[in-house]
Amino acid sequence: VGNCHKWMLSPKGVGFVYVTRNLENNVRPPAISWGNISSGNTSLLLENDWQGTQDISSILAVEDTIAFLEDNDWFNQIIPKCTELINDFNSAILQLTGMKSLYDNDYFEPPQMRSFLLRNGDHSSLHNRLFHDFKIELPVFMDYEDHFFRVSVQGYNDRSDLERLINALKELL
């Protein structure tokens, strides 16, 4: 399963599900959106093909999205730069949070994003403060036991973006 909008720069709502042929009939949606009108032979197509009122035209952009990534050598040039950027700021963010890394070793670190645990406390305003006061979009997650935020680095980010984040976190944490 993959969403294409964030990491492939395609329109929001574009994603895919890959299922090996011998398991196609085992993949069932939690709800069927609108009938079984597909001409497919498997439940995968019959139950997932038509999504009612959702505008599915954005899927037409995937071919151009892939061409853009290939034309700009995204996987050999851009993603490694994003990885280097998040790696450069990883220690500084960990120091600000006062918490250990969620990742046991470098092998498990995603190439373009990291999640960081927050100390116990009230972090309910962190997302809004970052967004409204600093113009930084950063998802903050709070469950019953742990609070954490996720930093994502894309091709349009540079050092100044992460420096701005560090300065904001210094003020807010």
Secondary structure, DSSP 4 states (H G I P E B T S, - for coil): -EE-TTTS-PPTT-EE----GGGGGG---SS-SS------SSHHHHHHS--TTS--GGGGGHHHHHHHHHHTTIIIIIHHHHHHHHHHHHHHHHHHHT---S-SSGGGS-SSEEEEEE-SS--TTHHHHHHHHH-----EEE-SS-EEEEEE--TT--HHHHHHHHHHHHHH-
